Amino acid sequence: MLSKLYNFLAAGRPILGPATPDSEVAALIRGTDCGAAVPPDDTKGFADMLVGLKADPESLRRMARNARDYVVANLSKDRILAAYDELLTSPFQKSGRPDAPVSGSTR
């Protein structure tokens, strides 16, 4: 995934750009309604998308809100730390022993 994509989302910007329909970027855009994407080789589709969105500022505002909301809900520092905590502690929870070593550990 494009590294700058997360910066655009965090800034609350709608994502408008070329992306293959089966790409992770296109799936994120569709799934969060945070922008619009067209196949990279569809220049007419891209131009039509820009013209259509320029005429619909409310859709751009909605996409911008959705972009920011996605980052806050899924990529905030607290959310990422909680996911790492879950990842690191889940082997102990599955074993039923609070002192059980992580698989492969020589503790």
C-alpha angles and dihedrals in degrees: 000000000000110000093219092056092081091051091053091048092048090050089055095245123148112244112236118173155093117302132152110251094243095047126113090242093055091046091052092048092049095042096050099032088228098138146325134279135190130187111278093243095051101093093161091051090050092050091047090050092053093047092047094049093045087059091049110056092164090062090051091051091048091049091048091052091047091051093054093042090054092054094047093048098042112017107035118125091250092050093049093047091050090051091051091047090053091047094050098043100040095085089058093048093050093051093052090227118106090205097044113130121242112260109280094018120130095206 
